[in-house]
Amino acid sequence: MDHSKFELAAHYAIDLLQREMLPAFAYHNVDHTLEMVKACNRLADLEGIDEKSRRLLTVAAYFHDTGLTAVSSTDLEAFNAGRAIHEEKAVQIAQDFLSTCDFEEEELKTITRLIMATKWGYTPSDILEQIISDADMSSLGQATDSFMRSSNALREELRAFGIENEETEWYENQKELLETYTYHTASARNLFNGNRFVNSAAVQSHLDRLSR
């Protein structure tokens, strides 16, 4: 297998995010992408995914948020419009670049499918789609300090684009997400559910302090 094309893909995606992503994206940035790639690799290990499939999975992870680079201002209307189609835009970016790196048609189809599997509300149809979806939401199951940093970064990001969230409402919504989100793979449930429940309790404690 030609590993160089996968390395080129990773470098291109990270460079694009670093150069073109607005600083306002405090959560959907390079750090999130790298954490997601790490989670994809860990889950792929646990689920016994073969090397080629794992590499296609990680390429999709590297590119999955590149479509947000098309958001060029902090105008709320532009943000909402760009956010609604950023997976489709990421597919376009990935296909335009990867087609120049000797990726085969079937590989491009798989990467496209996996990028689209990160769209909110999508129901994964196979193990690779399940893994990338779980990896994208792995922050819910990280240690509490890490989860709270991610939560605050997302709130900061939304505020930068004009979406204000009153503190109590924000944490109530975060608690609901923590309590209702369901990981698709057994590996993700084993890895993340313990911390997910701990984080829900931590958010409730924060809400209790706010209500005093």
Sequence and secondary structure as in RCSB ss.txt:
>XXXX:A:sequence
MDHSKFELAAHYAIDLLQREMLPAFAYHNVDHTLEMVKACNRLADLEGIDEKSRRLLTVAAYFHDTGLTAVSSTD
LEAFNAGRAIHEEKAVQIAQDFLSTCDFEEEELKTITRLIMATKWGYTPSDILEQIISDADMSSLGQATDSFMRS
SNALREELRAFGIENEETEWYENQKELLETYTYHTASARNLFNGNRFVNSAAVQSHLDRLSR
>XXXX:A:secstr
  HHHHHHHHHHHHHHHHHHS TT SSSSHHHHHHHHHHHHHHHHHHT  HHHHHHHHHHHHHTTGGGGG  S  
HHHHHHHHHTHHHHHHHHHHHHHTTTT  HHHHHHHHHHHHTTSTT    SHHHHHHHHHHTGGGGS HHHHHHH
HHHHHHHHHHTT    HHHHHHHHHHHHHH   SSHHHHHHHHHHHHHHHHHHHHHHHHHT 
